[in-house]
């Protein structure tokens, strides 16, 4: 289309993507019949027509596959569930890692603060506390495992 073409200045564009059609669309979206007959464009070769048909079939097949995938709710739900499960596992693993790191830090701080107290406590007192703790643990186990009456 050139600037001197009256249809170009009116906003008329060809409808066919290959320029073979006899209809044209205006800028407003209406279709008007072209003044030139289709025979003047030349005969369409059979091989070219077959290729265009094959391309159209491929595009149609892809479109059908896409539509079928969108309507398969069950597989889409499974895919979403798998994705969410993976995210949950990843989040849980990160939480475990962070908790282990924080536990290690707290343990180190506790040991650092307890060391001076342990060193300041006389040995006989430490033995007595350890013996008392052991006796208390044994008594608790016996009470828990006593036969029911």
N, C-alpha and C positions, 0 to 999 in steps of 0.2 A: 504494500500500500504506500502510495506517495502522498505528498502534501497536495497535489492537484487532484487526487482521487476524491470525488464527491462523497463516496461511502466512508472513506477514512475520516474526512472532516466531520461527518455525521456520527462517528463513533461506532461504525458497523465493523464487526470482526467475524471471520469465518468460524463456523461451528465445528467442522471436521478438523481434527488435529493434523490431518495429512493434506488438507486443502482440496479434497476431491468432492466434497459435498456441494449440493446446489443451494443450501440454505446458509444464511448468515445471521448472526445475532447482533442486535444493536446494544448500545451501552445500557439501555433500560432493561435488557434481558429478553426482548421479544425477538422472534425469529421471522425473517423475511425471506422470500424466495429470491434467489440470485437470477439476474437477467441472462446470464450465460448458461447454456445447457451443459450437462456433464460430458457430452460426447467430445467437446472441444478440448478437454483436458487430456485426452488420449486414452487408449485402452489400458486397463490395469492388467499387468502380466499375472499369469497363474501362480508363478513361484512367489511373487511378492504378496499376493493375496493369501497364499497358504502360510507364509511366514507371519503375516498379520493375524491370521486365525490362530496360529499356534501361540503367539504372544498373548492374545486375548484369553485363550484357554488356560495358559499358565497363570495369568493374573487372576482369573476367576477361581482357579484351584487354590491359590494362595489366600484369596479373600474368604473362600469357604472354610479353609483350615483355621483362619483367624477367628471367624465367627463361631466355629465349632468349639474352639478353645475357650472363647468367652462364655459360651453357654454351658460348658462342663463345670458345673458348680462343685461337684464332689471332688474333682481333682484340684480345683483352685483352693478349696477349703483345706485339703490335705497339704498342699504346698504352703499355704499360710500357716497351718499348724506346725509343720516342720520348721519353717523359718522362725516362728515364735519360740519353739522348743530350743532351737539352737541359740537364740538370743538369751533365753533363760539360763541355759547351761553356761554360757559365756559369762553372764553376770554373776552366777553362783561361784564360778571358779575365781573371778576377780575378788569377790567378797571373801572367799576362803584365804586367798593370798594376802589380802589386806589384814584380815583378822590374825593370821599367823605372824605377820610382821609386827602388828601392834602387840600381840602377846609376847613376842620376843623382846620388844622394847620394854614392856612393863616388867617382864621377868628380870631383865638386866638391871633396871632401875631398883627393883626390890632387893636384888642381891647386893647391889652397891650400897644401899641404905642399911641392910641387915648386917653386913660384914663388920662394921664398927661395934654394933651391939653384941654380936656373937663374940667378938674378941674381948669385949669388956666384961662379959659374963664369966664368972669363975667355973672351972671344969666340974666340980661337984654339983653345982646347980644345973648345969647342962645335962648331966647324967640322970639326975632325979627327974627332970622334966621329960626326958626321953623315956624313962622307965614308966612314968605315970601315963604318958600318952600310949605306950604299948599296952599297959594293963587296961586302960579305958577301951581301947580298940578290941581287945580280946573279950572283955565283958559285953560289949555291944554285939559282937558276933554270937556269943553264947545266948544272949537274950533273944536275938532275932531268930536263931535256929532252934530254939527250945521246942519240944513237942507240944502240940496244942492239946488242951485238956477238954 
